[in-house]
Amino acid sequence: MDFKELCEFFEEIKQTKGSNEKYKLTHDRLKKIRESLRQETGANIFPILRLMVPNLDRDRDSYNMKEAKVARILVKMLDLPPGNDKRVLSKSYLMSGQATDFGDVVYSVIRKYLSNYKTTLTIQELNSYLDDLTKRQSESEAEEILLKMFKKIILKDLKLGISANTILNCYHRDGAAYYASNNSLRKVCEVLSDHNVKLNELEIEIFEPFRPMLSKRIDETNFKKLFPENNLFYVENKFDGERFQLHFDNNRFRYFSRNGFDYTSNLGECYNTGIFTPKLKGLFEDNVSKIILDGEMMLWDKRTNKFGSKGMTLDVKKLNDLGPFQPCFLCLRHHPSERQNFN
C-alpha cells in the first residue's frame, strides 16, 4: 500500500458525515486492508495503524518538533523571501488564532513549490523517514530528512473527526480496551490480528506499561445524590505529582509515565544507575522478586522536609542528583504474582 492511498482513505473519513458513518467506513476499510495484507504478505496492520493513530505509537520516540519548529525549518528549506508566505509560517501568526489548522497553513504555502510533484512513497518508506527524524542529532539533519519527506508528501494534520479509540475499535472490538492494558499499538496489532478473537481477560505484565485507572471529578449535584444523608465528611489533601509505574523483577527496574513513556534511563534500570533507583536499595523484602508500584511520584524537599508540588515549577522527570528535591512514591500497590488479570 502506498501513502497516496492512505491519504485518500484519510480524506474519505474526513469528508464522511456522522459518527456512525465514519465508524462503518473505517471498520470496513480496515477489515479489507487486514485481509489483503494477510493474503499477500502475512504481515499485520501495524505500519498503517501507527500512521492513523500516531499519538498512541510508543515504538517511535518523540520527534521533539512542534509546529513552530517545523515552520521555521520549512522557511529555511524553501528559502522563502520576506512576504506573505513567510509571514503565515511565522510563530506569531501560528499563535495568533488565525491559523486554526497547521496542516492547511503548510499546504497553502508548499503547494506553490511542489504543485505538480507526484509521489510513489510507500508506507514502509514513510515510516523509515519518520524513524530517521526521531534519531536526528541536529536541526540541519532534520532539514535534510524533512526535505526528502516534503518532496514526496504534503504535511496535513489528520483531523478525521474520529477518535483514536474509535479507530482501534474499528480494527477490533477489543482494540481500545486492550491498548489501555498495555499501551502498545504493536501488540494490539499482533494479538488482535484476527477480528474473530475475543479477549476474556486483560493482562498486566511486568515491564509492559498499562493505562492506570484515573479519578473522575464529580459535580455538586451528583455528590448530593451519592451522599444524601451524610452530614460529616472527611477531606484530605490532594498531592500533585506525576503518575508513574515502577516495574521490578529480580533487581531490574523500569519506569513508565501514565501515557506509557519510558523514563528508565533517567530514574535508573538497576541499583547502581539513575537518580531514584539507588535510593530503593534495601527497601524491598527479600521475598519480593516481582512488584508493580502504581501511584503518584512526589517531590520531597530535603530543605524543608515537605512535599513539593507542580506549583513550584518542578518536573519530577527531569531531576538530578545535585538538586534539593528527591522523588518518592506517595501510594503504591503490591502485585505478588507476575501477572495481574482483570476480568
N, C-alpha and C positions, 0 to 999 in steps of 0.2 A: 504494500500500500504506500503510495507517495503522499507527501504532505499536502499537495493541492487537493486531493480527495478528502483528506481530513478537514481542511479549511472549508470546503464546500459543505461537509457534514455539519460543522460548527455554524455556518451561516444559515443552513436549513433549520437547525434547532432555534437559532436566534429569531428567525422570521416567523416561526410557528407560534400561533396564539393559543393561550390557555395551558395551564399546568398539566392537565390530563393528556392533551395532545402532544405536548413536549415529552412527557413520560413515555407515551406509546411509541413515538418516533425514535427516541433514544434507545428504549428497550429492544425494539425490533431490529434496529441497525446494529447494536452491539451483539445481539444474538447471531445475526448474519455474519458479522466480522469474525466472531469467535469460531463459528462452524467452518468458515472459509480458511482461517488460519490452521485449524486442526487438520483439515483435509490436505492442505497444500504443504505445510511445513511442520506441523505438530507443535508449533510454538504457541505460547499463551499470549494474552492480550496486553500484558504489562507495558510494552513500549508505547502503545497507543493510549492506554488509560492514564499513564503518567503525564501525558500532554493534555488530557481532558481535565484532570484534577491536580494540577501541579502543586497546589498548596498542601496536598496530602502525601506527596512523594518524599520519603525520608532517605531514599537511596542516593539522592543527589544533594550535595552540600548547597548552602546558600550562595546566591550569586553576589551578594553584598553590593547590589546595584539597585537604587531606587530610580524613580522617573527622572529626577534632576540630573543624575549622573549619566543615564542613558542619553538624555537630551544633549548634554554637554559633549559627549563622545560623538554623537551624530553631527553636531555643528562643526566639530573639528574634522570629522571623517569626510563630510560632504564639502568642506571648505566654503561654508556659507558666507557670503558677503553681508555687510550691515543692511538690514531691510526687514520686511515683514516675516519672511521665513525664519530668520534668526531670532526675531522677537518672539514668535509664538513658541519657540523651543527654549526660551529663557526661563529660569527658575521663577522669576517674579510673575511671569504670565501664567505658568503652570499652577502657581499657588494662588492666583487671583480669584479663582472660582469661575472664570470664563471658560477654562478648558475642562469640561466635565468628563471627557474620555481621552486618556493619554494616547491610546491606540489610534483614535481618529485624528488627533493632532499630528502624530508622527506620519500617519498615512497621507494627510493633506500636504505634507512637505515633501516626503521622499518619492511620492508617485511622479512628481515632475522630473525626477532624475532617473527613475527606474521604470518608466511608464510602459515600455514595450518588452520588458525582460520576462521571458517565460522560464519557469523552473521545472526541473525533474527531481527535485530534492525528495529523498525518501525519508520515512520515519526514522530509520536506523541512522542515516546521516545527520538528521536534525538532532537526535539525542546525543550523538557524538559531539556535535558542536556545543551543545549545552553543557556537556560534561567538561569540555575544554574550557568553557567560560568560568566554571567554578574553580578550576585548577590554575588560573592565570596568576602570575606573580606581580603584574603591574598593570596600570591603566593602558599603556601602549600595547600590551598583549591583548587586552580587551578590545582595543580598536581594531586590531587585525582580525580577531575572531568575529566581531560584530560586522565588520566589512564583508566577510565571507557570507555571513548569515543574511545580511540585508540586501545582498546582491541576489539572493535566492528567495527570500520570503519578505513579506510586508508585516511589520510588527503590528499586532492588533490584539488588544485585550479580549478575552473570550466573551465575558458578559452575555452568557447564553440565556439568562433568565431561568436557570435550573441549578439547584444547589449541588454541591459535591456529593453529599449523602444520597441525594436522589439519583445521581448518575451511578453511584456504587450499587444502589438497589435495582437500577435498570440492568446492571451487569448480572447481579444475583440477588435474590430476595433477602439474603442474609448478609449482603455486602457491607452495608454501613455498620451493622452490629459487630461483624467480625473485625472490621477495621478498628472499631473502638476498643476491641480487646487486645490489640497488638500494635496498632499504629504502623503497620507495614502494608503498603499498597502492593508490593511484590507478592507477599504471602497471600493476600486476598485473591490475586490473580491465579496463583498456583493452586491453592487449596480449593477454591471455588470455581475451577475451570469448567467443571460440569454443572450446568444450571439445574440438573435434577438432584444434586447433592443437597441434603438438608442438615444443618447443624443443630444437634440436640443440646450441645454444651459449648460454651465459650471458655477456652482455656487460657489461663495466665501462666506464663512460663518464666523461669529465671533468665535474666539477660535479654528479655524482649519487652519493650515498653508497652504499656497499655493506657487506655484513656481512663483517668481516675474519675470517680464519682464526685460531682461538684454540688455545693449547696445552692439553693434557689431562694431568691428574695421573695418574701411573702408580703402582700399589701395588708393594710389595716382591716379591710372588710373580711378577707379570708381568715385572718388571725382571730377575729372575734367568733367566726363560725367554728374554728377548731378548738378554741378555748372559751366557751360561752360562760362558764360559771366560775372560772378561776379568778380570785382576787389577789393572789400572791404570785409574783413572777421572779425568777432568778435571771439576772443578766450578767454575762461575762464579757470581758474584753475580747475584741476580735483582733488578733495579732496579724500583722501584714508582712508577709514574706514572699517566698517563691515556692509554688507547689512542686515537689520533687519526689522521685522514686529512687531509693537506693537498693540495688540488687547485689546480694552477696552469696558467693558459692566457693567454699574451700579457699578462703583468703584472696579471692579475686572480687573486685568491685566494678560496678557500672552505675552511672547516674543519668537519669533521664528527666527532662522537664515535662510539664503537663501536656505539651504538644508532641512529645516523643523525640525531642532533640537530645543528642548525646553530649554530656558535659564531663565525661570521664577524664579526658586529657587534662582538664583544669583541676578537678577535685581529687583525682587520684585513682589509679587502677589497682594499686596494692598499698600495703602499709608504709612503703618507702617512697611513695610518689604523691604529688598533688598537695593542695592547700588544706584538705579536710580529712582524707582517709588516714593519715598518720595519727590523728587525734583519736581514732577509734580503736587503736591497738590496745588489747586487754579488756575492752568493754563487753565483748560477746562471751557468753558462757562457752565452755569447752564443748558442750554437746550441741551447739548451734553450728551446723555446717552449711545450711542454706536459709536465707531470710530475705524478705522484701519489706522495706520500710516505705510507707506511702504517707507523706504528710507535708507540713509546711516547713521549709527550711528557713530558719530565722537568722538574724544577725545579732550576736551578743557583743555589746560594747564593753571591752575589757577595762575601760577607764572608769565607767560609772556602774558597772555590774548590772546593766539593764538591757532589755531587748531594744535593738534598733528597729527602724521601720522605713518603708519606702518614702515617707515624708521627709526623710533625711537625705534624699537623692543618692541612695546607695543601691548597688546591684550585687546581689549575693553570688551571681555567676561570674563576676569579674573581680573578686577579692584577690589579695596577695598576702603572702606570709608576713610582710612588714607592716601592714596596716593595723589599726586598733580594733578591727572587728573580726569576729570569729564565727563561721557558720555552724549551725546546730539544728537538729530536728526538734520541733515542738511536740509533734504527736507521731505515733508510729503504729504499725500493725505487724504482728509476727505470723508468717506463714510457715508452719513447721514442715510442710512437705514441698516437693519440687514444684508441684502444680496446684493452683487453686482453681477449682471449677465452679462456674456459676450456671445454675440451671435456668 
